[in-house]
Amino acid sequence: MSADTSRPATPEDLKASEAVSPSSKLARFPAEEPLELDAGVKLGPWQIAYETYGELNADKSNAVIVCHALTGDQYVASTNPVTGKPGWWSQMVGPGKPVDTNHYFVICSNVLGGCLGTTGPASINPETGQPYGLALPVITIRDMVRAQARLVDHLGIDTLFAVIGGSMGGMQVLQWAASYPERVFSAVPIAAAARHTSQNIAFHEVGRQAIMADPNWCAGSYLQEGQRPTKGLAVARMAAHVTYMSDESLHQKFGRNLQDRDNVTFGFDADFQIESYLRHQGMTFVDRFDANSYLYVTRAMDYFDLAHQFGGSLANAFKGTKTRFCVMSFTSDWLFPTSESRRVVKALNAAAANVSFVEIESDRGHDSFLLDVPEMFQTISGFVTGAAHARGLPAPGEEA
């Protein structure tokens, strides 16, 4: 999967190499240390790619896991090697930021099933010497968290000060709190839910079908065939991106404005700015993400149903927990509406958990958690400071 040295490396070459040998840190686990998956199989050998920020303190009590969303990666606060862009949450994580790396040791890993170093469909199958493709077992959110827990073990860390994430990352936060309550001191699920709704499953299915309808998908074996299902993946991204925004944000940003023209063309070019924007989003996405990984991570979200894991009772998922929770939602998020966050809060209250809840006013839709929303920053900063005091850790601005 190395690049052709007779020509300059392309984003696709770099993406392919990052899928197997990432630029970030890498923890490898041999076949003798497999990962047991919900699909009923053992995956091994396997690996997990991750980045760290800040320093682990002497008693290893200041570790924070940041869980990324659907198409995120481990580069939460550092430059992505494929795109060259800053970290996807660099406004939140870093020196002097709400998750202050002057005080906390932050870990962010690429999820299982991803395409930037953690074992996924673009990784090499040791049995064939070729990319896994669809031979990789289907992955769940719980599998992703199991892999992260193994990474935490690998780093010699017993308990985590906090687990934080939005969207699919928020699902992972809830799974961490349910699967390893004794290891999570505080948890911050943002713009998330304890299950995927039928509407969200429907949107994901549209995206998956777009990818699989692309003739270059080659039944999942496009890497072996030297093909790329870019058109299908771009359409999948376009459809998903609409769900991340709100009607108001779309109207404010684009309205019905035309793109570089005074009148409509009576054709099927990108007459409107919103059309041009979505096409750009689709085509830039294919330079950094693997099509099969998109199938796997969307499926993981679809299968997520935390209550189902605990006999149909969401409260049972948090029974006896000592974890401190801060649940956050946004008023204009129709993909993961506030009602889903309230459902989580109700279950936490039923389990007598320590929980605070904030619904933040924002007109920017689901993507609000990735954007500059001051109230979100203030809420997380305040919650983290309070949790630090409760654990006996110095908070930002305080001496150790």
CORCOR-V180175 format. One record per residue. N is the residue number from 1. PSI is psi in degrees with one decimal (999 if undefined). OMEGA is omega in radians with two decimals (none if undefined). Layout:
n=[N | N]
psi=[PSI | PSI]
omega=[OMEGA | OMEGA]
This chain:
n=[1 | 2 | 3 | 4 | 5 | 6 | 7 | 8 | 9 | 10 | 11 | 12 | 13 | 14 | 15 | 16 | 17 | 18 | 19 | 20 | 21 | 22 | 23 | 24 | 25 | 26 | 27 | 28 | 29 | 30 | 31 | 32 | 33 | 34 | 35 | 36 | 37 | 38 | 39 | 40 | 41 | 42 | 43 | 44 | 45 | 46 | 47 | 48 | 49 | 50 | 51 | 52 | 53 | 54 | 55 | 56 | 57 | 58 | 59 | 60 | 61 | 62 | 63 | 64 | 65 | 66 | 67 | 68 | 69 | 70 | 71 | 72 | 73 | 74 | 75 | 76 | 77 | 78 | 79 | 80 | 81 | 82 | 83 | 84 | 85 | 86 | 87 | 88 | 89 | 90 | 91 | 92 | 93 | 94 | 95 | 96 | 97 | 98 | 99 | 100 | 101 | 102 | 103 | 104 | 105 | 106 | 107 | 108 | 109 | 110 | 111 | 112 | 113 | 114 | 115 | 116 | 117 | 118 | 119 | 120 | 121 | 122 | 123 | 124 | 125 | 126 | 127 | 128 | 129 | 130 | 131 | 132 | 133 | 134 | 135 | 136 | 137 | 138 | 139 | 140 | 141 | 142 | 143 | 144 | 145 | 146 | 147 | 148 | 149 | 150 | 151 | 152 | 153 | 154 | 155 | 156 | 157 | 158 | 159 | 160 | 161 | 162 | 163 | 164 | 165 | 166 | 167 | 168 | 169 | 170 | 171 | 172 | 173 | 174 | 175 | 176 | 177 | 178 | 179 | 180 | 181 | 182 | 183 | 184 | 185 | 186 | 187 | 188 | 189 | 190 | 191 | 192 | 193 | 194 | 195 | 196 | 197 | 198 | 199 | 200 | 201 | 202 | 203 | 204 | 205 | 206 | 207 | 208 | 209 | 210 | 211 | 212 | 213 | 214 | 215 | 216 | 217 | 218 | 219 | 220 | 221 | 222 | 223 | 224 | 225 | 226 | 227 | 228 | 229 | 230 | 231 | 232 | 233 | 234 | 235 | 236 | 237 | 238 | 239 | 240 | 241 | 242 | 243 | 244 | 245 | 246 | 247 | 248 | 249 | 250 | 251 | 252 | 253 | 254 | 255 | 256 | 257 | 258 | 259 | 260 | 261 | 262 | 263 | 264 | 265 | 266 | 267 | 268 | 269 | 270 | 271 | 272 | 273 | 274 | 275 | 276 | 277 | 278 | 279 | 280 | 281 | 282 | 283 | 284 | 285 | 286 | 287 | 288 | 289 | 290 | 291 | 292 | 293 | 294 | 295 | 296 | 297 | 298 | 299 | 300 | 301 | 302 | 303 | 304 | 305 | 306 | 307 | 308 | 309 | 310 | 311 | 312 | 313 | 314 | 315 | 316 | 317 | 318 | 319 | 320 | 321 | 322 | 323 | 324 | 325 | 326 | 327 | 328 | 329 | 330 | 331 | 332 | 333 | 334 | 335 | 336 | 337 | 338 | 339 | 340 | 341 | 342 | 343 | 344 | 345 | 346 | 347 | 348 | 349 | 350 | 351 | 352 | 353 | 354 | 355 | 356 | 357 | 358 | 359 | 360 | 361 | 362 | 363 | 364 | 365 | 366 | 367 | 368 | 369 | 370 | 371 | 372 | 373 | 374 | 375 | 376 | 377 | 378 | 379 | 380 | 381 | 382 | 383 | 384 | 385 | 386 | 387 | 388 | 389 | 390 | 391 | 392 | 393 | 394 | 395 | 396 | 397 | 398 | 399 | 400]
psi=[17.7 | 158.0 | 154.5 | 113.8 | -5.2 | -5.7 | 161.1 | 146.2 | 138.2 | 165.4 | -34.8 | -39.3 | -47.2 | -41.5 | -41.9 | -42.2 | -37.7 | -27.7 | -28.1 | -47.3 | 83.2 | 160.7 | -21.3 | 179.8 | 154.6 | 128.0 | 120.7 | 139.4 | 123.9 | 173.0 | -27.4 | -10.5 | 60.9 | 165.0 | 121.2 | 125.4 | 157.2 | -23.5 | -5.3 | 14.8 | 165.4 | 129.2 | 120.9 | 146.0 | 162.2 | 165.8 | 159.8 | 128.4 | 140.6 | 161.3 | 150.5 | 153.2 | 138.5 | -171.7 | 139.5 | 130.0 | 175.0 | -40.2 | 10.5 | 41.8 | 4.6 | 23.4 | 135.5 | 127.9 | 127.0 | 122.8 | 128.9 | 162.8 | -172.4 | -55.1 | 22.9 | -164.7 | -174.7 | -10.5 | 62.8 | -34.0 | 24.8 | 165.7 | 130.9 | 125.1 | -22.5 | -45.2 | -22.9 | 7.5 | 157.9 | 164.2 | 147.1 | -19.0 | 37.7 | -16.1 | -22.3 | -35.7 | 128.0 | 176.6 | 125.7 | 2.2 | 171.7 | -40.9 | 90.8 | 112.8 | -2.0 | -17.6 | -26.3 | 148.9 | 106.3 | 131.5 | 131.3 | 123.0 | 152.4 | 135.1 | 153.5 | 132.3 | -4.7 | -165.8 | 20.5 | 44.6 | -33.8 | 147.3 | 125.6 | -173.6 | -21.6 | -6.2 | 159.9 | 126.5 | 115.2 | -21.1 | -24.2 | -19.4 | 6.5 | 162.3 | 145.3 | -45.3 | -136.3 | 2.4 | -15.6 | 133.6 | 151.3 | 138.6 | 148.3 | 168.3 | -39.5 | -35.0 | -41.9 | -43.9 | -37.3 | -43.0 | -41.2 | -39.0 | -37.9 | -36.9 | -44.0 | -41.5 | -44.6 | -34.1 | 0.3 | 25.3 | 128.9 | -55.1 | 152.1 | 135.8 | -40.8 | 151.4 | 126.2 | 140.2 | 158.4 | 150.7 | -123.4 | -30.8 | -36.1 | -35.1 | -42.6 | -38.0 | -47.2 | -37.9 | -39.7 | -48.8 | -33.0 | -40.4 | -34.7 | 57.9 | -31.3 | -11.0 | -4.0 | 110.3 | -40.7 | 153.0 | 136.1 | 89.3 | 126.2 | 133.0 | 52.4 | -173.9 | 162.4 | 1.8 | 158.8 | 133.5 | 164.7 | -34.2 | -43.6 | -37.8 | -39.4 | -45.4 | -42.2 | -38.1 | -37.4 | -44.9 | -43.5 | -41.1 | -33.7 | -42.8 | -47.8 | -19.7 | -14.7 | 122.4 | -22.4 | -0.1 | -30.8 | 44.1 | 32.9 | -4.9 | 30.7 | -31.2 | -42.6 | -29.9 | -1.2 | 28.0 | 168.2 | 120.6 | 59.0 | -37.6 | -44.4 | -42.8 | -38.5 | -42.1 | -40.0 | -43.5 | -40.8 | -46.7 | -42.9 | -38.8 | -33.8 | -37.0 | -17.7 | -13.5 | 168.9 | 162.4 | -40.1 | -42.8 | -37.3 | -42.1 | -44.8 | -37.4 | -37.3 | -37.7 | -135.5 | 28.4 | 141.5 | 155.4 | 106.5 | 39.7 | 159.8 | -24.1 | 159.4 | 154.3 | -5.1 | 42.5 | -161.0 | 24.7 | 177.5 | 82.4 | -40.3 | 150.3 | -37.8 | -34.6 | -45.4 | -40.8 | -46.8 | -38.6 | -39.7 | -44.5 | -42.6 | -46.0 | -31.5 | -28.5 | -38.2 | -16.5 | -13.1 | -5.7 | 150.0 | 134.8 | -44.5 | -36.6 | -36.4 | -40.0 | -44.5 | -44.9 | -33.2 | -37.8 | -38.3 | -42.6 | -40.9 | -39.6 | -12.5 | 122.8 | 91.8 | -38.6 | -38.9 | -32.6 | -17.8 | 48.3 | 22.1 | 0.4 | 114.9 | -34.4 | -35.1 | -23.5 | -23.8 | 13.7 | 125.5 | 8.1 | 144.9 | 3.2 | 140.2 | 130.8 | 143.8 | 109.8 | 132.7 | 141.7 | 172.5 | 141.1 | -32.4 | 8.0 | 105.2 | -7.9 | -45.8 | 76.5 | 164.5 | -31.0 | -33.6 | -38.6 | -39.5 | -33.9 | -41.2 | -44.9 | -41.5 | -42.1 | -39.8 | -39.7 | -40.3 | -27.4 | 7.3 | 37.3 | 160.1 | 104.6 | 137.8 | 152.5 | 135.6 | 125.2 | 119.1 | 132.1 | 120.1 | 140.5 | 15.7 | 10.6 | -159.5 | -33.9 | -3.3 | -35.8 | -16.6 | -4.6 | 179.4 | 90.3 | 96.9 | -39.7 | -34.5 | -45.1 | -43.5 | -40.5 | -47.4 | -42.2 | -44.6 | -41.7 | -43.9 | -40.4 | -45.0 | -40.8 | -36.8 | -43.9 | -42.6 | -28.7 | -2.8 | 23.5 | 147.4 | 134.2 | 164.1 | 134.2 | -3.8 | 149.5 | 145.6 | 999]
omega=[3.13 | -3.11 | 3.04 | -3.04 | 3.12 | 3.14 | 3.10 | 3.11 | 3.10 | 3.04 | 3.13 | 3.08 | -3.10 | 3.12 | -3.14 | -3.13 | 3.12 | -3.14 | -3.08 | -3.10 | -3.03 | 3.07 | -3.10 | 3.07 | -3.06 | 3.03 | -3.13 | 3.13 | -3.07 | -3.14 | 3.14 | 3.12 | -3.05 | 3.06 | 3.12 | -3.05 | 3.09 | 3.13 | 3.08 | 3.13 | 3.08 | -3.13 | 3.11 | -0.10 | 3.13 | -3.12 | 3.12 | -3.13 | -3.06 | 3.02 | 3.05 | -3.11 | -3.10 | -3.07 | 3.05 | -3.12 | -2.98 | -3.12 | 3.06 | -3.09 | -3.05 | -3.10 | 3.11 | 3.00 | 2.98 | -3.11 | -3.07 | -3.12 | -2.95 | -3.07 | 3.09 | -3.09 | -3.11 | -3.06 | -3.05 | -3.08 | 3.11 | -3.03 | 3.07 | -3.06 | -3.13 | -3.07 | -3.05 | -3.10 | 3.12 | 3.12 | -3.02 | 3.11 | -3.09 | 3.04 | -3.08 | -3.01 | 3.10 | 3.13 | 3.13 | 3.13 | 3.14 | 2.98 | -2.91 | -3.12 | 2.94 | -3.07 | -3.04 | 3.08 | -3.02 | 3.10 | 3.03 | -3.11 | 2.99 | -3.05 | 2.97 | -3.06 | -3.13 | -3.04 | 3.09 | 2.98 | 3.04 | -3.09 | -3.13 | -3.08 | 3.10 | 3.10 | -3.13 | 3.05 | -3.07 | -3.13 | -3.08 | -3.05 | 3.14 | 3.07 | -3.14 | -2.98 | -3.12 | 3.05 | 3.07 | 3.09 | 3.08 | -3.05 | 3.06 | 3.05 | 3.12 | 3.06 | 3.11 | -3.11 | 3.05 | 3.14 | 3.11 | 3.11 | 3.09 | 3.07 | 3.12 | 3.05 | -3.13 | 3.14 | 3.08 | -3.11 | -3.11 | -3.11 | 3.14 | 3.06 | -3.13 | 2.96 | -3.00 | 3.06 | 3.13 | 3.10 | 3.07 | 3.05 | 3.08 | 3.04 | 3.11 | 3.09 | 3.14 | 3.12 | 3.07 | -3.08 | -3.14 | -3.06 | -3.04 | -3.06 | -3.13 | -3.09 | -3.05 | 3.14 | 3.13 | -3.05 | -3.12 | 3.02 | -3.04 | 3.07 | -3.03 | 3.14 | 3.12 | 3.11 | 3.04 | -3.11 | 3.11 | 3.10 | -3.14 | 3.06 | 3.14 | 3.11 | 3.12 | -3.14 | 3.07 | 3.13 | 3.14 | -3.14 | 3.07 | 3.12 | -3.06 | 3.09 | 3.11 | -3.12 | 3.12 | 3.07 | 3.05 | 3.14 | 3.11 | -3.07 | -3.05 | 3.12 | 3.10 | -3.09 | -3.13 | -3.12 | 3.07 | 3.13 | -3.02 | -3.10 | 3.13 | -3.14 | 3.12 | 3.11 | 3.10 | 3.13 | 3.13 | -3.13 | -3.13 | -3.06 | 3.10 | -3.10 | -3.12 | -3.10 | 3.07 | 3.10 | -3.12 | -3.13 | 3.08 | -3.13 | -3.11 | -3.06 | -3.01 | -3.01 | 3.04 | -3.09 | 3.11 | -3.10 | 3.04 | 3.10 | -3.10 | -3.11 | 3.08 | -3.05 | -3.05 | 3.10 | -3.06 | 2.95 | 3.12 | 3.13 | -3.04 | 3.13 | -3.13 | 3.10 | 3.14 | 3.13 | -3.12 | 3.10 | 3.10 | 3.11 | -3.13 | -3.04 | 3.08 | 3.14 | -3.06 | 3.12 | -3.07 | -3.05 | -3.13 | -3.08 | 3.13 | 3.07 | 3.11 | 3.08 | -3.04 | -3.07 | 3.06 | 3.12 | 3.11 | 3.10 | -3.13 | -3.09 | -3.03 | 3.07 | -3.01 | 3.14 | -3.14 | 3.13 | -3.05 | 3.03 | 3.12 | -3.12 | 3.12 | 3.12 | 3.14 | 3.11 | -3.07 | -3.09 | 3.09 | -3.09 | 3.04 | 3.13 | 3.04 | -3.06 | 2.91 | -3.10 | -3.08 | 3.06 | -3.13 | -3.00 | -3.06 | -3.14 | 3.12 | 3.08 | 3.03 | -3.01 | -3.13 | 3.14 | 3.12 | 3.08 | 3.11 | 3.09 | 3.09 | -3.13 | 3.11 | 3.12 | 3.11 | 3.08 | 3.12 | 3.11 | 3.14 | 3.13 | 3.05 | -3.02 | 2.96 | -3.08 | 3.12 | 2.96 | -3.02 | 3.10 | 3.11 | 3.11 | -2.99 | 3.02 | -3.08 | -3.12 | -3.12 | -3.06 | 3.12 | -2.98 | -3.11 | 3.13 | -3.01 | -3.11 | 3.08 | 3.13 | -3.13 | -3.13 | -3.13 | 3.12 | 3.13 | -3.14 | -3.14 | 3.10 | 3.11 | 3.11 | 3.10 | 3.10 | -3.13 | -3.13 | 3.13 | 3.10 | 3.03 | 3.11 | 3.09 | -3.11 | 3.13 | 3.10 | 3.10 | none]
